[in-house]
Amino acid sequence: MPGLHQPLKNEHPHEKVTEIFRRHWDVYRKVIEHDYMSHKAAYGRLHEILNSEIDWPFSFADLACGDAYWTSRSLKDTNVSEYTGIDLSEWALSVAEKELESLPVEHRLITGDFEDFDTLIDIPPDVVWIGLSVHHLEADKKGDFIKKVRETLPEDGVYMIYEPTLTKGETRATYFDRFSDIVKHTWIGLTPEELDIIFEHVRKFDIPEQPSDWIRLGREAGFRTADEVYTDPTGLYSLFKYK
Ligand SMILES: C[S@@+](CC[C@H](N)C(=O)[O-])C[C@H]1O[C@@H](n2cnc3c(N)ncnc32)[C@H](O)[C@@H]1O
């Protein structure tokens, strides 16, 4: 869920993040089960890209992996040889441990801040993936982070993200209006209390970007290519690939 859990590390100790994470996790699980954020198609696209572009054994870093429900599935029948998941929530990682049992490759799970992935992982990964988690950073921090990813990845490495995007001329405030409108009409499996949790967090913490800015940040970081490779049917989220 964009906004759920994201910026808390700056304001609260990890225990607090975990506590809030647990409280909100059920809401996020419902969102995933109803596929309101198009996880199925986005992670399906990730699977396709991994298979069409990487025909050698690759290591995969799943930053802010949560319970790894969708990554563990999208990595099946790819050339993945090693998986590393990083998340602030130990509780989420304990669920991820179970999800990853079905992925027949070596995996490790690290409790930590995804922004520090370069120091938490000894050998640079071939693929870095972030699902719905980098958008809480301000634009300049997003720029610093993507530069770090570029510097860490090997020459033939790939960075991919699935994140909230603004439409042309949209601001953070009008994005929120569009988001609320879509959610009120379509996320009908959630209770009013659950919707309130979502709205509060998205309003406070989500910082979506224009597709052109997500792409520009990649170019400025030194990636040769930066492309929007999937947009969900609501137009709220897109997948970007940087090489
Ligand atoms: C919205 S969930 C996304 C989970 C999964 N990647 C997906 O695509 O569904 C956000 C996750 O990011 C984690 N998280 C938030 N800020 C983080 C940070 N700075 N470092 C590591 N994990 C973080 C939360 O604990 C949560 O598991």
The ligand as an SDF file (V2000), in Angstrom:
LIG
                    3D

 27 29  0  0  0  0  0  0  0  0999 V2000
    3.4760   -1.4350    0.6720 C   0  0  0  0  0  0  0  0  0  0  0  0
    4.4900   -2.6940    1.3030 S   0  0  0  0  0  0  0  0  0  0  0  0
    5.1690   -3.3160   -0.2030 C   0  0  0  0  0  0  0  0  0  0  0  0
    5.4440   -4.7800   -0.1150 C   0  0  0  0  0  0  0  0  0  0  0  0
    5.8410   -5.4200   -1.4520 C   0  0  0  0  0  0  0  0  0  0  0  0
    7.1050   -4.8930   -1.9210 N   0  0  0  0  0  0  0  0  0  0  0  0
    4.7580   -5.2550   -2.4990 C   0  0  0  0  0  0  0  0  0  0  0  0
    5.0720   -4.9150   -3.6470 O   0  0  0  0  0  0  0  0  0  0  0  0
    3.6010   -5.5330   -2.1980 O   0  0  0  0  0  0  0  0  0  0  0  0
    5.7730   -1.7120    1.9580 C   0  0  0  0  0  0  0  0  0  0  0  0
    6.8640   -2.4920    2.6760 C   0  0  0  0  0  0  0  0  0  0  0  0
    7.9820   -1.6250    2.8370 O   0  0  0  0  0  0  0  0  0  0  0  0
    8.5450   -1.8210    4.1310 C   0  0  0  0  0  0  0  0  0  0  0  0
    9.3450   -0.6170    4.3870 N   0  0  0  0  0  0  0  0  0  0  0  0
    8.8980    0.6580    4.5090 C   0  0  0  0  0  0  0  0  0  0  0  0
    9.9390    1.5010    4.6230 N   0  0  0  0  0  0  0  0  0  0  0  0
   11.0550    0.7380    4.5560 C   0  0  0  0  0  0  0  0  0  0  0  0
   12.4340    1.0320    4.6000 C   0  0  0  0  0  0  0  0  0  0  0  0
   12.8820    2.2580    4.7040 N   0  0  0  0  0  0  0  0  0  0  0  0
   13.3020    0.0010    4.4900 N   0  0  0  0  0  0  0  0  0  0  0  0
   12.8670   -1.2810    4.3750 C   0  0  0  0  0  0  0  0  0  0  0  0
   11.5660   -1.6060    4.3350 N   0  0  0  0  0  0  0  0  0  0  0  0
   10.6760   -0.6090    4.4220 C   0  0  0  0  0  0  0  0  0  0  0  0
    7.3600   -2.1030    5.0010 C   0  0  0  0  0  0  0  0  0  0  0  0
    7.7240   -2.7930    6.1670 O   0  0  0  0  0  0  0  0  0  0  0  0
    6.4920   -2.9600    4.0540 C   0  0  0  0  0  0  0  0  0  0  0  0
    6.8150   -4.3180    4.1530 O   0  0  0  0  0  0  0  0  0  0  0  0
  1  2  1  0
  2  3  1  0
  2 10  1  0
  3  4  1  0
  4  5  1  0
  5  6  1  0
  5  7  1  0
  7  8  2  0
  7  9  1  0
 10 11  1  0
 11 12  1  0
 11 26  1  0
 12 13  1  0
 13 14  1  0
 13 24  1  0
 14 15  1  0
 14 23  1  0
 15 16  2  0
 16 17  1  0
 17 18  1  0
 17 23  2  0
 18 19  1  0
 18 20  2  0
 20 21  1  0
 21 22  2  0
 22 23  1  0
 24 25  1  0
 24 26  1  0
 26 27  1  0
M  CHG  2   2   1   9  -1
M  END
$$$$
